[in-house]
Structure formats: structure tokens, C-alpha cells
């Protein structure tokens, strides 16, 4: 009985202790399967070449924009100079082509006006030549009429001479009358010759007028050809404008090449995209690197969070925004505060390289773990002692 009486108080104390412990730990979920994480920014060469300077060492703190590595820039400077020269040549060609559009438009308009005037002038010359032919034909007809009249008069005068000659032989007329008839006949014959000369002159005038008409027709054909050639000006202007557009496109291409060359020259200085610690440096001065080759990593230690792998049975009441305390072994178990940021969309096993296949018939139920991201409250690590990969023990307050 005495022993029983001694065990009762002990049992009561144990029960009370268990009750207190359960009360204290109620609404809390903890795990030791957690580690700190941070961004790891890989620094790679954007261009290839010989490394002339390495300006940082492993574990050195750098600021954003600080130069980390310098690559020999001479080849890229030559490429920039060549691209600038090509651009200047392309711009000059584009300027000349643009000027040709304006000159060609003005010249085409002037050619059309000139050709139209030539056509009108040649048509006027044709009309004038046709009027000249009509006049020459009228003069020729008049000359021929004069010849016929002169020949008729000459024939009459010749008959009068024959008749007067017979009368003179009979002494019926005087010698003076006969001589007057002979003179009249001679004058009439001379008139015939003169009228025939007028016909020849009229025929020559007709031939000259016909020649002028032919020349006018030739001039009109030439003017029409010039007008047709001038009327092709829109197509010619289109060709000139197309050349100007092509020249401008070539100049734009040269601008792009110059921009690319300048960018490559700028990339000969490898700079830190973020502030942080240099880690895993693999580059040395004198080394030949290729485009895309990793050189080092920069870790922004000012932005560290915790990834805790909780059992699936611990997630029932866990929600984003709940308070968390985190102990980190590397800095003496110092406790940090934070909150649940998010819960992963799948278990860690589903993200593994070879996820388990439960349809094989060898299924064994295993408690799965789900990654939970925990962000720390600001300004808790002013010295930036936290590093990614450190072991941590988070406790989530679910109530």
C-alpha cells in the first residue's frame, strides 16, 4: 500500500507534464527536414575571346553592375568600326536614292510636257503641210489651165498666120498685117512655153509640199514615240522608289548590325546582374572562353528563404500567411521569424528524377513530404550570415 501511495503522486505529475506539453505544442507543426534557399545567378560569357582580367575572387561581395571579368575587346572594336563604315555607305546610298526619286519625278513630268508639245507641234505642221499641198495642187491646176489656154491661143495664132500668108500672096492684105499676125503667133507660142514653165514650177511646189508633209508625219511619229516613252514615267518612278526603299532597308540592316556589334563590344565586360557573393569561380586571366560558357555564380544573400519538407499529415491546418519561427544550426540555433509563403503543388517525390510508380503491385504506403516555402521577416539578418543550403528547424503556428 505504501508503494502504491508513492506511485500515485508520480503518475499525477507525469499526467500533468504530458498535459502541459500537449497544451504548449497544440497548433504547432515542426520539422527538421528543411534548409535555407537563395537565388543562384549563373554568370556566363555572352561573347567568346581571351580573358584579360578577372576582377573578383571567390566569396567576394560585389554590387549590381560591377565588372567581374574583362575579355579582349579588340576584335569587337574592329567589328564596330566596320559596321559604322558600312552604315555610312548605306546611308549615303539611301540619301542618293531618295534624291533620285525627286529628280526622276520632276524629269518625268517635264518629259511628258515636252513630248506632248512636240506631238501638238508636229500635228500643226501636218495640217499646214496638207494646206500647202492643197494650195500647190490648186496652183498646178491653174498652171495647166493656163497651158491649155496658151496652147489654144497659139494654135489660133498659127492658123491666122497660115491664113494671112495666103491672103498676102494674093495681095489681099498688107505686109504689115501679116507681120503683126506672125508676131502674135510667136508671142502666143512663147506664152505656151511660159505656161508650161508655170506647170513645172507648180509641180515642184507640190512635190515640196508633199515632202514637208512626209517630214511632218515622221516628226509626229517621233513625237508620239517620245510621248509613249515619257508616259512610262510612273513605272520608272516606281522602280526608282523601290530602289530607294531597298536602300533604306539596307541602311536599317546596317544600323542593326552596328547595334549588334556595339552590344558585343559591351559584352566583353561581364558585369554582375545582382549584388551578392561570388561563388564557384572557374575563370582565370589568359583563358579562352566561348559564348555561353559558365564563369562563376553570384548569390544574392540578402534574399534568403526556407524550404521545409513537412509530412502530408502536418498540412491539414497549414495555410499561407501563418506565423513561423526558424532555428538555424549554423549560427548557434538563432531563431528567426517569418510566415508561410506558399505550399508546393506536388510532393517532393513527384519532382524527383524517377518518381515512384505505384501501379506495379509492390505498393507500400509511405508518408509523403510536401515542400513549403517560408519567407523571413525583413531586417533579421543585417550581416547576411544566412547562406543557401543551411539546415533549419521551422515551426509553423497553425492556430
C-alpha positions as CSV (number, residue, x, y, z in Angstrom):
1,X,0.0,0.0,0.0
2,X,2.8,2.4,0.8
3,X,4.3,1.7,-2.6
4,X,1.0,2.5,-4.3
5,X,0.6,5.7,-2.4
6,X,4.1,6.7,-3.6
7,X,3.3,5.9,-7.3
8,X,0.1,7.9,-7.4
9,X,1.7,11.4,-7.0
10,X,4.3,10.4,-9.6
11,X,1.6,9.3,-12.0
12,X,-0.2,12.6,-11.4
13,X,2.9,14.6,-12.1
14,X,3.6,12.7,-15.3
15,X,0.0,13.2,-16.5
16,X,0.2,16.9,-15.7
17,X,3.5,17.2,-17.5
18,X,2.1,15.4,-20.6
19,X,-1.0,17.7,-20.5
20,X,1.2,20.8,-20.2
21,X,3.4,19.6,-23.1
22,X,0.3,18.9,-25.3
23,X,-1.2,22.3,-24.4
24,X,2.0,24.1,-25.2
25,X,2.6,22.2,-28.5
26,X,-1.0,22.3,-29.7
27,X,-1.4,24.1,-33.0
28,X,2.3,23.8,-33.9
29,X,3.9,21.8,-36.7
30,X,7.7,21.4,-36.8
31,X,10.2,19.5,-38.9
32,X,14.0,19.2,-39.1
33,X,13.8,18.4,-42.9
34,X,14.3,22.0,-44.0
35,X,17.1,24.1,-45.5
36,X,17.7,27.7,-46.5
37,X,17.5,28.7,-50.1
38,X,18.5,31.6,-52.3
39,X,18.8,32.5,-55.9
40,X,21.9,31.3,-57.6
41,X,22.7,33.6,-60.6
42,X,24.9,31.9,-63.1
43,X,27.3,34.3,-64.8
44,X,28.2,33.2,-68.4
45,X,30.2,34.8,-71.2
46,X,28.0,36.4,-73.8
47,X,30.9,36.6,-76.3
48,X,33.9,34.5,-76.9
49,X,37.5,35.6,-76.6
50,X,40.6,35.7,-74.4
51,X,40.1,36.8,-70.7
52,X,42.3,39.8,-70.0
53,X,41.2,40.5,-66.4
54,X,39.4,38.7,-63.6
55,X,38.4,41.4,-61.1
56,X,36.9,39.3,-58.3
57,X,37.7,36.4,-56.1
58,X,35.7,33.6,-54.6
59,X,33.3,34.6,-51.8
60,X,33.9,38.3,-52.6
61,X,30.9,40.7,-52.2
62,X,30.0,42.6,-55.4
63,X,27.5,45.2,-56.2
64,X,25.0,45.1,-59.0
65,X,26.6,46.3,-62.2
66,X,30.2,45.7,-61.0
67,X,32.6,44.4,-63.7
68,X,33.6,40.8,-62.9
69,X,35.6,39.8,-66.0
70,X,37.1,41.6,-69.0
71,X,37.5,39.9,-72.4
72,X,39.9,41.2,-75.1
73,X,37.8,43.8,-76.9
74,X,40.0,44.5,-80.0
75,X,38.2,42.1,-82.4
76,X,34.8,43.5,-81.3
77,X,36.0,47.1,-81.7
78,X,37.1,46.4,-85.2
79,X,33.7,44.9,-85.9
80,X,32.1,48.1,-84.6
81,X,34.3,50.3,-86.8
82,X,33.5,48.2,-89.8
83,X,29.8,48.3,-89.1
84,X,29.9,52.1,-88.7
85,X,31.6,52.4,-92.1
86,X,29.0,50.1,-93.7
87,X,26.3,52.1,-92.2
88,X,27.7,55.4,-93.5
89,X,27.9,53.9,-97.0
90,X,24.4,52.5,-96.8
91,X,23.0,55.9,-95.6
92,X,24.8,57.7,-98.4
93,X,23.2,55.3,-100.9
94,X,19.8,55.7,-99.3
95,X,20.1,59.5,-99.5
96,X,21.1,59.4,-103.1
97,X,18.2,57.0,-103.9
98,X,15.8,59.3,-102.2
99,X,17.1,62.3,-104.1
100,X,16.7,60.3,-107.4
101,X,13.0,59.9,-106.6
102,X,12.5,63.7,-106.5
103,X,14.7,64.3,-109.6
104,X,13.0,61.5,-111.5
105,X,9.6,62.8,-110.7
106,X,10.4,66.3,-111.9
107,X,12.2,65.0,-115.0
108,X,9.3,62.7,-115.9
109,X,6.8,65.5,-115.6
110,X,8.9,67.7,-117.8
111,X,9.4,65.0,-120.4
112,X,5.7,64.4,-120.7
113,X,5.1,68.1,-121.1
114,X,7.8,68.4,-123.8
115,X,6.6,65.3,-125.6
116,X,3.0,66.5,-125.6
117,X,4.1,69.8,-127.0
118,X,6.1,68.0,-129.7
119,X,3.1,66.0,-130.8
120,X,0.9,69.1,-131.0
121,X,3.6,70.9,-132.9
122,X,4.0,68.1,-135.4
123,X,0.3,67.8,-135.9
124,X,0.1,71.5,-136.6
125,X,2.9,71.1,-139.1
126,X,1.0,68.2,-140.8
127,X,-2.1,70.4,-141.1
128,X,0.0,73.2,-142.5
129,X,1.7,70.8,-145.0
130,X,-1.7,69.5,-146.1
131,X,-3.0,73.0,-146.6
132,X,0.2,73.7,-148.6
133,X,-0.4,70.6,-150.7
134,X,-4.0,71.7,-151.4
135,X,-2.6,75.1,-152.5
136,X,0.1,73.6,-154.6
137,X,-2.5,71.4,-156.3
138,X,-4.7,74.4,-157.0
139,X,-1.7,76.3,-158.5
140,X,-0.8,73.2,-160.6
141,X,-4.4,73.0,-162.0
142,X,-4.3,76.7,-162.6
143,X,-1.0,76.4,-164.4
144,X,-2.3,73.5,-166.5
145,X,-5.3,75.6,-167.4
146,X,-3.1,78.4,-168.4
147,X,-1.1,76.0,-170.6
148,X,-4.2,74.7,-172.3
149,X,-5.4,78.3,-172.9
150,X,-2.0,79.4,-174.2
151,X,-1.8,76.4,-176.5
152,X,-5.3,77.2,-177.8
153,X,-4.3,80.8,-178.4
154,X,-1.1,79.7,-180.1
155,X,-2.9,77.3,-182.4
156,X,-5.4,80.1,-183.3
157,X,-2.5,82.4,-184.0
158,X,-0.7,79.8,-186.1
159,X,-3.9,79.3,-188.2
160,X,-4.2,83.1,-188.6
161,X,-0.6,83.2,-189.9
162,X,-1.4,80.5,-192.4
163,X,-4.5,82.2,-193.5
164,X,-2.8,85.7,-193.6
165,X,0.1,84.1,-195.6
166,X,-2.4,83.0,-198.3
167,X,-4.0,86.4,-198.4
168,X,-0.6,88.1,-198.6
169,X,0.2,86.0,-201.6
170,X,-3.0,87.4,-203.3
171,X,-2.1,90.9,-202.1
172,X,-5.4,91.0,-200.2
173,X,-3.7,92.2,-197.0
174,X,-0.7,94.3,-196.4
175,X,2.7,93.0,-195.3
176,X,2.3,94.8,-192.0
177,X,-0.9,92.8,-191.2
178,X,0.9,89.6,-192.0
179,X,3.9,90.6,-189.8
180,X,1.6,91.5,-187.0
181,X,-0.1,88.1,-187.2
182,X,3.3,86.3,-187.2
183,X,4.4,88.4,-184.2
184,X,1.2,87.5,-182.4
185,X,1.7,83.8,-183.2
186,X,5.3,83.9,-181.8
187,X,4.0,85.7,-178.7
188,X,1.3,83.0,-178.2
189,X,3.9,80.2,-178.6
190,X,6.1,82.0,-176.1
191,X,3.1,82.1,-173.7
192,X,2.7,78.4,-174.1
193,X,6.3,77.9,-173.0
194,X,5.8,80.3,-170.1
195,X,2.7,78.4,-169.1
196,X,4.5,75.1,-169.2
197,X,7.2,76.6,-167.0
198,X,4.4,77.6,-164.6
199,X,3.2,74.0,-164.6
200,X,6.7,72.7,-163.8
201,X,7.1,75.3,-161.0
202,X,3.6,74.2,-159.6
203,X,4.6,70.6,-159.8
204,X,7.9,71.4,-158.0
205,X,5.9,73.3,-155.3
206,X,3.5,70.2,-155.0
207,X,6.5,67.9,-154.5
208,X,8.0,70.2,-151.9
209,X,4.7,70.4,-150.1
210,X,4.4,66.6,-150.2
211,X,8.0,66.3,-148.8
212,X,7.1,68.7,-146.0
213,X,4.0,66.6,-145.2
214,X,6.1,63.4,-145.1
215,X,8.6,65.1,-142.8
216,X,5.8,66.3,-140.6
217,X,4.5,62.7,-140.4
218,X,7.9,61.5,-139.4
219,X,8.2,64.2,-136.8
220,X,4.8,63.2,-135.5
221,X,5.8,59.5,-135.2
222,X,9.0,60.6,-133.3
223,X,7.0,62.8,-131.0
224,X,4.5,60.0,-130.4
225,X,7.4,57.7,-129.5
226,X,8.8,60.3,-127.2
227,X,5.3,60.7,-125.6
228,X,4.9,57.0,-125.1
229,X,8.4,56.8,-123.5
230,X,7.5,59.8,-121.3
231,X,4.2,58.2,-120.3
232,X,6.1,55.3,-118.8
233,X,7.3,57.7,-116.1
234,X,5.0,56.2,-113.4
235,X,6.6,52.8,-113.8
236,X,10.1,54.3,-113.9
237,X,9.3,56.3,-110.7
238,X,8.0,53.1,-109.1
239,X,11.3,51.4,-109.9
240,X,13.3,54.4,-108.5
241,X,11.1,54.4,-105.4
242,X,11.6,50.6,-105.0
243,X,15.4,51.2,-105.2
244,X,15.1,53.9,-102.6
245,X,13.1,51.7,-100.3
246,X,15.7,48.9,-100.8
247,X,18.5,51.3,-100.0
248,X,16.7,52.5,-96.8
249,X,16.1,48.9,-95.8
250,X,19.8,48.1,-96.3
251,X,20.7,51.1,-94.2
252,X,18.4,49.9,-91.5
253,X,20.1,46.5,-91.7
254,X,23.4,48.2,-91.3
255,X,22.1,50.0,-88.2
256,X,21.0,46.7,-86.7
257,X,24.5,45.2,-87.4
258,X,26.1,48.2,-85.8
259,X,23.9,47.9,-82.7
260,X,24.8,44.2,-82.5
261,X,28.5,44.9,-82.9
262,X,28.3,47.6,-80.1
263,X,26.4,45.2,-77.9
264,X,29.0,42.5,-78.5
265,X,31.7,45.1,-77.6
266,X,29.8,45.9,-74.4
267,X,29.5,42.2,-73.5
268,X,33.3,42.0,-73.4
269,X,32.9,43.4,-69.9
270,X,31.0,40.8,-67.9
271,X,29.0,42.5,-65.1
272,X,27.1,41.3,-62.1
273,X,23.4,41.4,-62.7
274,X,22.7,41.5,-59.0
275,X,24.5,42.2,-55.7
276,X,25.8,39.2,-53.8
277,X,28.6,36.9,-53.1
278,X,30.8,35.4,-55.9
279,X,30.9,31.7,-55.7
280,X,32.3,28.8,-57.8
281,X,34.6,30.9,-59.9
282,X,36.1,28.9,-62.7
283,X,37.7,31.6,-64.9
284,X,41.3,32.8,-64.9
285,X,43.1,35.6,-66.8
286,X,44.5,34.3,-70.2
287,X,41.8,31.7,-70.5
288,X,39.9,31.5,-73.8
289,X,36.2,31.3,-73.2
290,X,33.3,30.6,-75.5
291,X,29.9,32.3,-75.7
292,X,27.6,30.8,-73.1
293,X,30.5,29.3,-71.0
294,X,29.8,29.5,-67.3
295,X,32.4,31.6,-65.4
296,X,31.1,31.9,-61.9
297,X,27.9,32.3,-59.8
298,X,26.6,35.3,-57.8
299,X,24.4,34.5,-54.8
300,X,22.2,37.4,-53.5
301,X,22.5,36.5,-49.8
302,X,20.2,39.4,-48.9
303,X,17.2,37.4,-50.2
304,X,17.2,34.1,-48.4
305,X,14.1,31.9,-47.6
306,X,13.5,28.5,-46.1
307,X,12.0,25.4,-47.9
308,X,10.6,22.9,-45.3
309,X,9.5,19.4,-46.3
310,X,6.5,18.7,-44.0
311,X,4.8,15.4,-43.8
312,X,1.5,15.3,-45.6
313,X,-0.2,14.6,-42.2
314,X,1.0,18.0,-41.0
315,X,-0.6,20.1,-43.7
316,X,-4.2,19.8,-42.6
317,X,-4.3,23.2,-40.9
318,X,-1.3,24.8,-42.6
319,X,-2.1,27.9,-44.7
320,X,-0.1,30.7,-46.3
321,X,0.4,33.7,-44.1
322,X,0.7,31.7,-40.8
323,X,3.5,32.7,-38.4
324,X,6.7,30.7,-38.4
325,X,9.8,30.6,-36.2
326,X,13.0,29.1,-37.7
327,X,16.1,27.9,-35.9
328,X,19.3,27.7,-37.9
329,X,22.1,25.5,-36.7
330,X,24.9,27.3,-38.5
331,X,24.5,30.5,-36.4
332,X,24.1,28.9,-33.0
333,X,20.5,28.0,-33.3
334,X,19.5,31.6,-33.6
335,X,15.7,31.9,-34.1
336,X,14.2,33.9,-37.0
337,X,10.6,34.8,-37.6
338,X,8.7,34.7,-40.8
339,X,5.5,33.4,-42.4
340,X,4.3,30.6,-44.7
341,X,4.5,32.0,-48.3
342,X,3.2,29.0,-50.3
343,X,2.7,25.3,-50.4
344,X,4.1,23.3,-53.3
345,X,1.7,22.0,-55.9
346,X,3.0,18.4,-55.5
347,X,5.1,16.2,-53.2
348,X,8.8,16.1,-53.4
349,X,8.6,12.6,-54.8
350,X,6.7,13.8,-57.9
351,X,9.5,16.2,-58.7
352,X,12.2,13.6,-58.4
353,X,14.1,12.3,-61.5
354,X,12.4,8.9,-61.1
355,X,9.0,9.3,-59.4
356,X,7.6,6.2,-57.8
357,X,5.3,4.1,-59.8
358,X,2.6,2.6,-57.6
359,X,0.8,0.6,-60.3
360,X,3.4,-2.2,-60.3
361,X,1.8,-4.2,-57.5
362,X,4.6,-3.5,-55.0
363,X,2.9,-0.6,-53.3
364,X,3.9,0.2,-49.8
365,X,2.3,3.2,-48.2
366,X,5.0,5.9,-47.3
367,X,4.2,9.2,-45.7
368,X,5.0,11.8,-48.3
369,X,6.6,15.2,-47.8
370,X,5.4,18.4,-49.4
371,X,7.8,21.4,-49.8
372,X,6.6,24.6,-48.0
373,X,8.2,27.9,-48.8
374,X,8.8,30.1,-45.7
375,X,9.8,33.8,-46.1
376,X,11.6,35.5,-43.3
377,X,10.6,38.9,-41.9
378,X,12.8,41.8,-43.1
379,X,16.0,43.0,-41.4
380,X,16.6,39.9,-39.3
381,X,19.9,39.1,-40.9
382,X,21.7,42.5,-41.3
383,X,25.1,40.8,-41.5
384,X,23.9,38.4,-44.2
385,X,25.0,35.3,-42.3
386,X,22.4,33.1,-43.8
387,X,23.6,31.0,-46.8
388,X,21.6,28.8,-49.1
389,X,21.7,25.1,-48.1
390,X,21.9,25.5,-44.3
391,X,19.9,23.2,-42.1
392,X,16.9,24.7,-40.4
393,X,14.1,23.7,-38.0
394,X,10.9,25.7,-38.7
395,X,7.9,25.7,-36.5
396,X,4.6,26.7,-38.1
397,X,1.8,28.1,-35.8
398,X,-1.3,26.8,-37.3
399,X,-3.6,28.3,-34.6
